[in-house]
């Protein structure tokens, strides 16, 4: 499997067009991926994918083989050509089940995945985020997917009762940001100001959060605006 990935990377060409079959309306929700032609109830090892949670992103999953899955991430709301972030969970795994996940519709030609960065993973019994070993991560242009950039990573599930979560990098949600800002606001600091600018298309408050430095006598010398943002 590693040899096949290397062969794909050597056939790199230009172009990363997006086709009509890549248009994805929403996130997968407790979606069980079954082999083609399979009938009956899902068994252990038939993976269940979910991204219907805050900061989640996974729009489609294709079963390639028993060990390989193609994953399609949803584009940004206001820019369908920008496809980078992913965050999803996997459950109903078998102990020692080995898989390769291919995120097949990245829009970026350059990525830190080429320089040693790796996706994040955690599970219900190990809630601290960890990086997948970089030796198991590949970033390459793939002719099988309209020459889009693909990030593939190999993973072995080791606990059947766990739900595993994978993400592009450390998630920082809108809710977490609001909790942080609430804590700052409760301190009544002279150098912090919080204002609401409006609502996003998903009715989340878009705020302007300002911090500035003051002199010892309380007069403001110079204001430095520090915008704070998070992935919704």
Buried (B, 14 or more C-beta within 10 A) or exposed (E): EEEEBEEBBEEEEEEBEBEEEBEBEEBBEEBBBBEEEEEEEEEEBBBBBBBBBEBBBBBBBEBEEEEBBBBBBBBBEEEBEEBBBBBBBBBBBEEEBEBBBBBBBBBBEEBEBEEEBBBBBBBEEEEEEEBBEBEBBBBBBBEEBBBBBBBBBBBEBBBBEBBBBBBBBEBBBBEBBBEBBEEBEEEEEEEBBEEEEEEEEEEBEEBEBBBBEEEEEEEEEEEEEEEBEBBB
